Each structure stands twice: as C-alpha cells, then as structure tokens.
Amino acid sequence: MTGPEHYREAERLLRLAHHNSYGDGNDAARATALAAEAQAHATLALAAALAHANGEVPA
C-alpha cells in the first residue's frame, strides 16, 4: 500500500468510525476499533510522506 493509499484508507475508516459513534451504527466498540485502525493507516501515510520528503524510498 502506498502513502496516499494509506491516507485514503485512514479517511475511509474515520468516516465509518464516526458513523458508528454518532450515526445510525451506534456501536462504540466498533467505532473504537475503526478509529485505531485509521490511526495506524494515518501513521503509515505520514511515515511514507516523510520518507518521500527526505528522498528515501520506503521498503
């Protein structure tokens, strides 16, 4: 998965987490799990962006 793909996945998961927190889903445990997964993807997207900015190619 590329950096931009991680970023898009993080956004998608956050939308699902929000839906499960405040929308019709109303499942706090699922929302928490989705938010944690989104955070992992956001962190990977940031790592890829920093590597790219420093001229490094992520493995």
C-alpha positions in Angstrom: 0.0 0.0 0.0 1.4 3.4 -0.9 1.4 6.5 1.3 -1.6 8.1 -0.5 -3.5 4.8 -0.3 -2.9 4.6 3.5 -4.2 8.2 3.7 -7.3 7.4 1.8 -7.9 4.3 3.9 -7.5 6.3 7.1 -10.1 8.8 5.9 -12.5 6.0 5.0 -12.1 4.2 8.3 -12.6 7.5 10.2 -15.9 8.1 8.3 -17.0 4.6 9.4 -15.9 5.2 13.0 -17.9 8.5 13.0 -20.9 6.7 11.7 -20.6 4.1 14.4 -20.2 6.8 17.1 -22.7 9.3 16.1 -24.7 7.9 13.2 -27.2 5.0 12.8 -24.5 2.5 13.6 -24.2 3.4 17.3 -21.6 0.8 18.2 -18.9 2.2 20.5 -16.7 -0.8 20.4 -16.7 -1.0 16.6 -16.1 2.8 16.4 -13.1 2.5 18.7 -11.6 -0.4 16.7 -12.1 1.5 13.4 -10.5 4.7 14.9 -7.5 2.7 16.0 -7.1 1.1 12.6 -7.5 4.5 11.0 -4.7 5.9 13.2 -2.4 3.1 12.1 -3.0 3.9 8.4 -2.6 7.6 9.1 0.8 6.9 10.8 1.9 4.8 7.9 0.9 7.6 5.5 2.9 10.1 7.5 5.9 7.8 7.5 5.7 7.5 3.7 5.4 11.2 3.3 8.4 11.9 5.5 10.5 9.3 3.7 9.5 10.8 0.3 10.3 14.3 1.5 13.8 13.1 2.6 14.5 11.4 -0.7 14.2 7.9 0.8 12.4 5.1 -0.8 10.4 3.1 1.7 11.0 -0.6 1.7 
